[in-house]
Amino acid sequence: MRRKVIKHLSLAAVLAAGLGGQGCANVSDTDRRIGTGVGIGAVTGALISGGRPGGTAAGAVIGAGAGYLYDRERKRRDYYRYRGRYYRY
């Protein structure tokens, strides 16, 4: 019984990952970085809070903000790098 459940869950996880990858094919860099931040933040919030919904949601919000800030900094560095100017750290 357990093996059957594990097989079905693993098949569902593989299919979900495949469909999720196809859905993100035409996403902008900003959306991709914010989405990654939300995912990492939600998982981290769930681990820290013991799976409580409030902790998971707070982690997702903090992760979205971190993803946005990372995207903004990355675009600033790329702007200066492609134009031949030096970026001051």
Beta strands, then each sheet from edge to edge (+ up, - down):
end
